[in-house]
Amino acid sequence: MSQYWVGQIPKRPLSIDVRDSFGRELDLTAYDNFQVRLLDDNNNEVDLSGSDLQVGGARSGQFVFVWPTGRSLFQTPGDYLLQMVLSDENSKDYTTSWAIKVRELGEVN
C-alpha cells in the first residue's frame, strides 16, 4: 500500500509490476493498449489528464506511472484504488487493484 497526502503532487513516479496469481511476471505483449484507472474514496474516477504511463517492459509486466505536474490527484482523504486496463482490438482485461492511502495532517486513523 502506498501513502500520499491530500494536495500532494508526487515527484517520484509510481512503479507498477503486473504479476499473475502466483507472483510471477506476466508477458503482456499480446496487448496493444495499457491504461491506468484511479478511484477515490467515494468510488469516483479521478481525472488522470497530464499523467503518463511508461511501458518499462511489457514482456515482464513492468510499468511506470508518472503523476501529473501542477495539480494534485488527491483532493480528499481516504482509500484510493489504482487499477490497470489491458486491451487489444478484441479483448479487455483488468489487473487486481492497488490500494493507495491518502491522509490529511491531523487525521485520526
Buried (B, 14 or more C-beta within 10 A) or exposed (E): EEEBBBEBBBEEBBEBBBEEEEEEBBEBEEBEEBEBBBBBBEEEEBEBEEBEBEEEEBEBBBBEBBBBEEEBBBBEBBEBBBBBBBBEEEEEEEBEBBEBBBBEEEEEE
